[in-house]
């Protein structure tokens, strides 16, 4: 029996994942990464662990801060997509770090209280 193989994606780039949103101290923070989405998910989990609440991001949501986590781009299209995300970022990270998540969340909470 012969069957052809289905080519899913010739570039090897991961699919584009939508941003995730976290409410921290009255602020709405959008988190996205330029890779496969795992770094953004990990950072969101870290923010939730220190007091944030994951929320659904509506198209008309008023985002206070945009966090972009860098990943290595495998193609020219992925690099262009990453550059566009990075240009719109308020915070650009090389990776999702627990210590930074704690400091970031506490700073967001202080903005509300001041």
DOSEVEX-344683 format. One line per field, with one value per residue (C-alpha): residue in one letter; x, y, z. Coordinates in Angstrom, 1 decimal, decimal comma. Each point is the difference from the previous one (the first is absolute). Layout:
REM DOSEVEX-344683
res: c(a:...);
east: c(X:...);
north: c(Y:...);
up: c(Z:...);
This chain:
REM DOSEVEX-344683
res: c(x:x:x:x:x:x:x:x:x:x:x:x:x:x:x:x:x:x:x:x:x:x:x:x:x:x:x:x:x:x:x:x:x:x:x:x:x:x:x:x:x:x:x:x:x:x:x:x:x:x:x:x:x:x:x:x:x:x:x:x:x:x:x:x:x:x:x:x:x:x:x:x:x:x:x:x:x:x:x:x:x:x:x:x:x:x:x:x:x:x:x:x:x:x:x:x:x:x:x:x:x:x:x:x:x:x:x:x:x:x:x:x:x:x);
east: c(0,0:1,5:-0,8:1,6:1,4:-1,6:2,4:-1,1:2,5:3,1:1,6:0,1:-1,3:-2,4:-3,6:-0,8:-1,6:-2,3:1,1:-1,0:-1,3:0,5:-1,7:2,5:-1,0:-2,6:2,3:-0,5:3,2:0,3:2,7:1,2:3,1:1,6:0,4:-2,3:-2,0:1,5:2,0:-3,1:-2,0:2,8:0,2:-3,7:0,1:2,7:-2,1:-3,0:2,1:0,9:-3,5:-1,1:-3,2:-0,1:-2,8:-1,4:1,4:-2,8:0,8:-1,0:1,8:1,9:3,5:2,2:3,3:1,2:2,6:1,8:2,4:2,6:0,7:2,3:-1,6:0,4:-1,0:-0,2:-3,8:0,5:2,6:-2,4:-2,8:2,3:1,2:-3,6:-0,8:3,2:-0,7:-3,4:1,3:0,3:2,1:2,3:1,4:2,6:-1,7:-2,7:1,7:-1,8:1,9:-1,0:-3,6:-0,1:1,6:-2,3:-3,1:0,9:0,7:-3,3:-1,8:1,9:-1,2:-3,6:0,6:1,9);
north: c(0,0:3,3:3,3:3,4:1,7:3,2:2,9:2,1:2,9:0,2:2,7:-1,8:3,1:-0,6:1,2:3,5:0,0:2,8:2,1:-1,0:2,5:0,4:2,5:1,2:2,6:1,6:-0,1:-2,1:-1,6:-1,7:-2,7:-1,5:-1,7:-0,1:-3,8:-2,9:1,6:-2,0:2,9:2,3:-2,8:-0,5:3,7:0,3:-2,9:1,7:3,2:-1,9:-1,7:3,4:1,4:0,7:-1,4:-1,3:1,6:-0,4:2,7:1,7:1,7:3,3:-0,4:3,0:-1,6:1,9:-1,8:-2,3:-2,6:-1,8:-2,9:-0,6:-3,3:-1,0:0,6:-2,8:1,8:3,5:0,0:-0,9:2,8:2,6:-1,2:0,2:3,5:1,2:-1,4:1,4:3,5:0,1:-1,4:2,0:-2,7:-2,3:-3,1:-2,5:-2,7:-0,6:0,5:-0,7:2,8:2,6:-1,2:0,7:3,4:0,9:-1,1:2,0:3,1:-0,3:-0,3:3,1:2,1:-0,6:0,8:3,2);
up: c(0,0:-1,0:1,7:-0,3:3,0:1,1:0,4:2,9:-0,1:-2,0:2,0:3,3:1,8:2,9:-0,5:1,1:3,4:1,2:2,9:3,5:2,5:3,8:2,3:2,6:2,5:-2,3:-3,0:-3,1:-1,2:-3,4:-0,3:-3,3:-1,2:-3,4:0,1:0,7:2,8:2,8:1,4:0,1:1,7:2,6:0,7:0,4:2,5:1,9:0,2:1,2:2,6:1,5:0,0:-3,5:-1,6:-3,5:-2,0:-3,5:-2,3:-2,0:-3,3:1,4:3,4:1,3:0,6:2,4:-0,6:-2,9:0,9:-2,8:0,7:-2,7:-1,7:-2,8:-3,4:-2,5:-3,2:-1,5:0,6:3,6:0,4:-1,5:2,3:3,0:-0,9:-0,3:3,5:1,5:-1,4:1,7:3,4:3,2:1,5:-2,0:1,8:-1,1:2,0:2,7:3,3:3,4:1,8:-2,7:0,2:3,7:-0,3:-3,0:1,8:3,1:-2,0:-1,8:3,3:1,4:-3,0:1,0:3,6:-0,6);
